[in-house]
Amino acid sequence: MTVVIGIAAALAALVVAGLVYSMLRARQVEGLLPPLGHFFEIDGKRLHYTDAGSGDAIVLIHGLAGNGRHFGYALTDLLAANHRVVAVDRPGSGHSDGIAGNFSLQTQARMIAGLIDHLALNKPLVVGHSLGGAVALTLAVLHPDKLRGVALLAALTRVIDTPPAAFRALRIRSTAVRHFVASVVAVPMSAINSAKSARAVFAPEPAPADFGIRGGGLLVQRPGAIFTASTELTEAPEQLAPIVARYGEIVIPVSILYGRSDEILDPMFHGEALPTLIPHARTALIDGGHMIPITAAATVATWIQRQCTEQCAAPA
C-alpha cells in the first residue's frame, strides 16, 4: 500500500509540475510574441489579424500549428509593397480565440468571410498554406462570392487517413485525453523537441534559426494552441470529405504551388493531381519543402502576385 501511495503521489506531483510549467511557458511565450495586429469579433470570438500595404487585397491563411507570423517572416512585406495584405490567425491559433466544439472548416471559413466583409476587402485573392489551403478551398465552396480566387501553397487538398509523421503524436481521439495532454504533457515535450520538430516540418531544407521568434514558431508552445492543433489534425479528414465532394462546384480560379521535396504532404497527391478534382486548377512546382512561404519567400511572392495580377484584373 505504501508503494502504491508513493507512486500516486509521484504521479500527482508530475501532473502538477506539468500544469505549472505549461502555464508559465505560455505566459513567457506570449510575452515574447505579443499580438502585432488588430482584433475582429464574430460570434463572440476574436480573430487576430495583421493588415499591411494597399492595393488589390490578399488574405493569407496559415496551416496546422501555425499562426500569421509565419507569413510575417518575409512574405507579408514582399507582398505589401504592391498589395493590401491581411494575415489571419485561425481560430485557436496565434492570438485568436478558440472555438467550442469540434474543429470545423466550415466555421473557420465563415469567420474569415466575416472578416473579409468587415474589412471591405472587395473579393481578395485568398492564399492558404497547408491546412490553411483546406480552409481556403472551403471558402471557395461555401462563400464563392467573397473572393476572387484561391492560391494554395503546399496545401492539404484531399482526405488522408494517416497523418504526416511529424504530427502523428497530435492525433488523439478522446477530447478529455487531448485536454490532458495539451495541458500537462505537450508543452514540456514541445519545448524539449522544438528543434527536432522544426527540422521535420522544414525538411529537407534547414529550419531558420530565428523561426521561433521571427516566424512565430514558439506560439505553439501553449496548451490552447496544442489542443487546437490536435483537434484539427484528428477532425480534418471528417471535416474535409464533404468539401472535397463539392470541388466540382468551384468556378473561381484555383492555383496551387508545391515544393518538389515536401516531406509533410505529397506534392503529387495534393498538388499535381488536383485538376482531376477541379479541372480548371493550375499547378506548379518549385524547389523546396513544405515551408516554402518562409524558405522560398521571394519565389512564392512572385508567384502569388502573378495569380493576383491575372485574377484581380478579371471582372468581379
PyMOL commands that set and color helices and strands:
alter all, ss='L'
color gray80, all
select helices_A, chain A and resi 2-32+69-72+75-80+105-118+131-142+144-146+165-170+175-192+194-202+211-214+217-220+223-244+247-249+267-272+274-276+292-295+297-312
alter helices_A, ss='H'
color red, helices_A
select strands_A, chain A and resi 38-42+45-52+57-61+84-88+125-129+149-153+254-259+282-286
alter strands_A, ss='S'
color yellow, strands_A
deselect
rebuild
show_as cartoon
